């Protein structure tokens, strides 16, 4: 679980990095969103060398159009993992566990309905998720170089608006 290890490492090295260990945000898009959410939802999955006494849950989360159905992902991309797909599938393990989250997805994305449904179920379970949609936009619409960078800049402003008030708060 690379994401968990990275979060723990940053918390453990915050002082030398000049970072606040209590103000850690992560962002994941597509497969990166899947592993970011999975790292939070599946407590039992940890790298052997990790200090599990250090929190691996970020304080804020930003997700772009992530596939949350491990069964779908594994059947299409990693059939050798199909036997454990449901076990590592966020959509099959809805519970309250996420930090405050900004979730963005284009309505033209093949994963839009899955994202919309998952976010709604997670909100119903008590997760603080803001779901922003972009009309007609496809998977990866926010990437640099697409749409004359309009959505690259728009989504960056959304992220900044989501994080800035929190970053400016004193402990």
Phi, psi and omega in degrees: 000081183305322182296314178301314180299319180295315179298314179298318181298315180297317178300317182290333183248018185303317183299312181290337177274349184073030183247160175267117182293349179260007179226071183244122178243146173234155180227135177221139178240139177056240180298327176295328175290320178300311182288330177294311179294317180299323181298332180273321187283333187248089183301328187282350181264110181218150173287144184304323184277357183285144171275101186286357174280347177268129182298132177259002181269122178293164180277336176217156183221136175235127182232137172245117168034072182255136173290125182252358180259097181301328179297314178297313182298311184293322180294327180275323191244327185224067185303335179293344179258005184302329181294336179249006186302316181292325179298328182247032183249107181307323184295340180262006183220046182297129177196167177282118182198343186276147171285180176304129190230138169252120183240123183238139182204141174278143181288345177268002180286138177301335181266005185303307183298320178297315179297313181301313180295316180296313180300316180299315179297319180292322176297317179299331178277359175103011179278134181277087184243130170260121183254113180253131179245155180233110188305121174076357185282142184271176178299130179079014183303335186274353183294146178302134179098348178263148175051043181053029180066011180303309184281336172301312181288319180298314181289327175297322177293322176299314180297315179299317178296328179287319186270325188305310182301322179292317180293329181277348178289141172279157178295000000 
